């Protein structure tokens, strides 16, 4: 196929609300993603998953990201119709994710021919696949539409909306229970009403915000304002050719990229454990729920779960949303200062100290076991929870600092070490350093929890803390090719 030269044209300057509209759908996508992160383990556990299998169910997230984002990115480059270039994929991903969110918490009602647990796992796969269909085009849309001199503003607005969506999605089940008054407890095989309605609202917010972006944003046509025309997009190559090229790039990847892969492994291994096992860990360690109440075989042997156990698990599940919202908020605040801190102290030191903060945050949870009930005023409501649960806000500061650094620092370091012409390719390959440790964690974490830690989930969080500290040590061996005191803007 012949290629057509792309005319050198400047993109028109956009006003604030045009940029806002381009990124607004990301608020809803992150709203839904945060709901999933905070509640998927809770739902799957209520539907009958044991602690060993929880991490296996969560494997679908990194696998879907690994498979779908490159495919969607390539396909959207070759698309143009009345919904635009990126719009069709954003719309498709948002609609499919909304359907998955509506169906997953209703697995016990809808599953007629398969077990509710398997149906719930299928809907988790649908949601993850759909979120990933939407994620990549949203990032590309900002690049397509926003001129270079407004790019920082564009991604800053996107970052703001992402964090707002994450906070609101995380706390929603808690709000529905403690402000609206919905029940947050469930027997085995059912899902708490507060979680079901949270997913209903989340699906509506997500799809509504996606529709807002698709219909409020008029994408530039191929070849317009410097965008590549469709006939300038390279032809699709066979899978064998792609694998050969990929293997060649893997062998010749810059040394800094290989060194960062070790840091990425330990940090994302830890994050995956946190997302999967925080709920059972704090339910056991702080609310005093014994491990047997997470064992499907034991639950099948009794008539019903005692009310106080169901209440403890429900409150712990709601509190996970609160502390996950807290670390997202702390990450958003820290990201504002991250560039200045990195410029003053250097990228490597900033990165390492941030990871240490996260590792110490995980490890400190072990010491927060005070079961004394205390009244907490969250402004929207008051709630009685164990003092240990209130103290969890302290480690979440460290986790938020680490999360902000993980989202920004490796890319800031990597950018100076890869060839400019191959930036996109190597950034795609670098995505493997995010997915691979999560897949390994998903395969082995559940077995370690059962075989080594006797289903005491607090110890798997301690292992996550140790892994995060190893990530901090690994930063020492990374060669930052650019003078770290001349750091460009780092944003999350």
N, C-alpha and C positions, 0 to 999 in steps of 0.2 A: 504493500500500500504506500502511495506517495504521501508525503507530509506537506502541509501548507505552513508557510511562515506565519507566526503569530504577530500581528501588528503591535507596535509599541504604543499603547494607549494608557492614559492614567485613569484610574477608577475615580468616579465622582466622589467628592467629599460628602459624607453622610452626617445628618444631625444625630443628636443623642438618641432620640426615640426610634430612629431607623435602626441604629445599632442594637438598641434594646430589643426591638422586635425580632431581629435576626437570632438573638440568643435566648429569647424568652422560653422557647420550648425546652431548653435544657433544664430549666427550673423544674418542669413537670417530670422529665425523664429521671432527674436525680431524686426527686420526691419519691417516685416509685422504686428506684434502686435502693434508697435508704430504708424504705419500708421493708423491702425484701431482706436487706442485710440484717436489720434488727429483729426480724420476726420469722425468717424462714426456718431456723432451727427450732423455734418455739412451735410453729405449725407442724413441722415434720415429727417432732417429739410427741405432740398431742395426737397425731395420726398413727403413732405406733413405732416410730424409728427409735432404735437404741443408740446409745452414745457412740458405739463403735461405727455404726453405719452413717452417722450424721455427716462426717467429713467426706464420705464417698458420694452422698447425694450432692454435696456442695461442689464436687469436681466439675459439674456441668458448667459452672460459671467461667473458670479459666479456659476450659476447652472450647466453649462457644466463642469467647473473645479471640482465641487463637485462630479459629477457623473462619469466623464470619467477617471480622473487620477488614482483612485484606481483600476478601471477595467483594464485599459491598463497596469498598473504596475503589476498586478497579471497575466495577459495574457502573457506579455513579459517574465516573469519568466519561463513560460512553452513552450516557442517557440524556435525552432532552424531549420533554413533552409539555403539555399545558401546565403541569405542576412544577416544571423546572428541571434542574439537573439533580440536585440533592433532595428536593422536596418529596419526590415519590418514595424515597427510601425512609426519610424521616416520618412521613405519613404512614407507610406500611409498618415500620417498626413500632410507632406509637400505638397504632390500632391493635396489632398483635399482642403487644405487652399489656394493653388494657384488658384484652380478653383473658389473658393468662392471670392477671390480677383479680378479675372477677370470679374466675373458676377455681383457683387454687384453694382459697379458704373454704370452699364449698365441696371439697373432694369427698367428704363423707356422704353427702347427699347425692352427688352426681355419679359416683363410681358404681356402676351396676354390674359390670362384667370383670372388673379388676379390683384389687384392693384399694381402699382410699389412699393408703400410703404411696402406692405406685402411681396413682392418678395425680396426687400432689407433687410427686417428683417430676412427672411429665409436665405439669404446669410450670414448675420451677425452670425446667429446660426451655419451655416456650418463652417465659419471661426473659431469661438470660439471653436467649438468641435474639429476641426482639429489641432488648435494650442495646445490644451490640449493633443491630442493624441501624439504629438511630444515632448512636454515639459518633461514629466516624463521619457521617455526612454533616452533622452539626459542626464538628471541628473544621471540616472542609468549607462549609458555608461561610464562616467568618473570613477565611483566607480568600475565597472567591469574591466576596462583596465589599470587604473593608479595605480602603487604600492603605498603603504602607505606613503613612504617617499617623494613621488612626488605629493601627493594629494593636498597640499596647492597650488602648482604651477598649477596643473590642474584646480582647481576651480578659481584661479586668472586669468588664461587665459580665462576661460569661462566668468568670470565677465567682463573682458575687452571687449570681443567680444559682449556680451549682451549690454553694454553701447554704444559701437560704433554703433551697429545696431539700438539702440533706437534713438540716435542723428540723424543718417542719414535718418532713416525712417520718423522722425518727421519733418525735414526741407524740405523734397523732394518737396511737393507741392509749397512751397515758392520759391524754386530754379527754378522749372519749369515755374513759372510765371515771376519772376523777373530777371532771367538769360537767360532762353530759350525763353521766350516771350509768353507762352501759356495763354489763357484767364482763369481767375479765378472766373468769375461770372456765375450765372445760374438763369434761371427762375424757378418758382415752377414746380415740376415734372421732372426737369432735374438736371444733376450733372455737375459741372464745368469741362471743358476739362483738366485743370491742375490736378484735383483730379483723373479723369479717368486714365490719363497717369501715375500718381504716383502709382496707384494700379497695372497697367500693369507692370511697372518697379519693383515694390515691389514683385509681384508674381514671376517674373523672377529671381530676386536676391535670394528670399527665396528658391525656388525650386532648383536653381543652387547650393546654398551653402549646402542644404540638400544632393543633389547628391554627392557633394564633400566628405562630411563626410562618407556617406554610402559606396562609392566605394574606398575611400582612407584609410578606417579603416578595418582591418581584425580582427573581434572579436574573442576572445578565445572561443573555443567550451565548452559546458557544461562539468564540471569535470576537465577542463584544468586550470592549474595555480591557483588551490584552489577554482575555481567557482563551485557552486553546480551543480551536474549532474541532468538531468531532472527527474530521478526517486527519487531524494532526495527532490524535491519540494512537500510540503504537498498537499494532495488531496483537490479539491474544496469542500467546505461545502455548505449546503443548505442556502438559504437566511434567513430562520428562525434561524438557528444556528448562522449565522453571526450577526444577529440583537441582539440575546440574549447575545453574547459575547461583542458586541459593547456597549450595555446598561450596562453590568457589568463593563466594563472599564470606561465608562462615570461616573458611580457612585463612582468608586474608584480612579479617576484621582487625581494626586498630588495636594495639596493645591496651590502651586505656579502656576500650569497650570490654575486653576480656576481664580486666581487673574489676571493672564495675559490676560485671556479672556475678562475682562472688558476693559483693555487697547486696545486690539485688536479691540473690538467693536467700540469704539469711533474713533480710528485712521482710520480704513478701511471704516467706515461710511463716514468720511470726504473725503477720497481719491476718493470714488465712485462718490460723488457729484462733485468733481473737474473734473474728466474725462468726466462726462456727460454735465456739465453746464458752463464750462469755456468759450466756444465759444459764446453762447448767452449772457453771463454775460458781457464780454468785448465789444461785438458788441453794446450792449445797453448802457453800462456805459461809455465807452471811445470813441467809434465811433458815439454815439448818435442815434443809430437805435432804433426806438420806438418798444415796445413790440408787437404792432399790426402786425409788419412785420414778426413775428414768429407765427402768428395765421392763420391756413389754411382756416378758414371760411372767414376771411377778404381778404386773398389773392385770394380766389375764386370769390370774389365780384368785383375785378378790372380786367382790361384787361391785364396788365402786371406790373411787379415790376419796378419802376423807376430806371433808370440807376445808379443814385448816391447811392440808397439803395442797389442794387445788388453789386455795387463796394465795398461799406463799409462792407457788409457781407462777400464778398470774401476775402478782405484784412484782416479782423478780423480772418477769418478761417485760412488763411495762417499764421498769427501771432501766433495763438495757437500752431501751429507746432514749431515755433521758440522758444517760451517760454517753451514748453514741452521738447524740446531738451536741453534747458538751465538747467532745473532742473535735467535732467538725467546727464548732464555733471557735475553740482555741486555735485550731489550725488556720482558720480564716484570719484571725487577729495576728497570729505570728507571721503569716505570709506577707502582711503589710510591711513588716520590718525585716524580712528575710534578706532582701537584696542589700540593704544597708549593713546588716550584720556580716554578710558574706564579704562585702567590699572591705570592711574594717579588719576582719579576722582571717579572711581567706575562705575559699569554698570548702576545702577538705576539712578544716577544723570545725567550721560551722556544721557541715554535714555530720561529722562524727559525733560532736557534742549533742546534736539533735537526736541522733539514734540512741545515744546513751540515755538521754532523758526518757525516750520511749521504753527502753529496756528496764530502767529503774521503775518506771510507772507500772509495767506489768508485774515486776517482782514485788513491789510494795503492796499489791492487792492481798498477798498472803497474810499480811499483818493487820488487815482491816476486818476483823471478825467480830467486832463488838455488836452483840444482838440487842442491846438496850434500845427500846423504842423511843424515838424522838420525833417531834412534830416539825415538819419542814414547810416553810412558806415559799411557794414557787410563784407567788403573785396571782397566777390564774386559779390556784387552789392550794389548800393545805392537806398534807398527807402524813400519816404516821408510818415511818420506816425504821429499820435498825440503824443505829449510829454508823455501823460499818458501811452501809449503803451510801449514807451522806458523805462519808469520807472518800468514796470512789471518785469524787470530783477532782481530788488532788492528783491521783495518778493519771487522770484523763488530760491534765495539762501536759504532762510528759508525752502521752500518746499523741495528742494534737500537734505538739512541736515536731515529733518524729514524722507524722503523716504529712505535714506541710513540706518538710525537707525531702521526703521520699518522692513527692510529686514534682519537685522542682530541681533539686541539686544534681541528681545524676544526669539530667538532660543538659543542665548548664555546663557541667564538666565534659560531657560527651560531645557537645556541639563543636568544641574547639579541636577535636581530634579526628573528625571524619571528613572525607573529601566533600567539598560543597556540592559537586554534581551528583553525589550519591547519598545526600543527607536523608532523603525520603526512604530509600531502600534500607539504609542502616538503622534508621529509626524504627522501621517495620521489624527488622530482625531483632532489635533491642526489646521489642514487645515480648519475645520469647523469654527474656529474663524476668518478666513479670508472671507469665503464665506457667512456666515450667516449675518454679518452686511451689506454686499453689497446687499444681497437680501432684507433685511429690508429697506435699503436706497432706493433701486429701487422701492419698493412698495409705500413708503410714501413720498419721496422727491418731486415727481411731484405734488402730491396732495397739499403738503405744499406750493410749489411755486405758484400754482394757487389760492388756497383758502386763504392763509395767506399773501402772498407777491405780489398778483395781477400780477403775471408773470414778476416781476422785478427780473431778475436772479441774480443780484449782491447780493441780500439779502440771497439767498440760499448758496452762497459762504461764506457769513458772518456766517451763521449757521455752515458750515463746519469748519470754524476757531474756533468757540466756541467748537465744538465737539473735535477738535484736542487738545485744551487746557484742556478739561475734561480728555482726554487720558493721558496728562502729569501729571495731579493731581492723576489719578488712579495708576500711577507707584509707588507713595509713599506707597501704600498698598500692593505692591508685595513683597514677601519674597524671596530674592535671597539666595538660599541654599549654594552657594559657596562664599568664601571670594572674594568680587568683586575686591579687589586689586591684586588678583592672576589670573587675566583674561587671558584666552588663546586667541589665535589669532582670531579676528573677521573679517570676510571678507564678502563682498557683491557680 
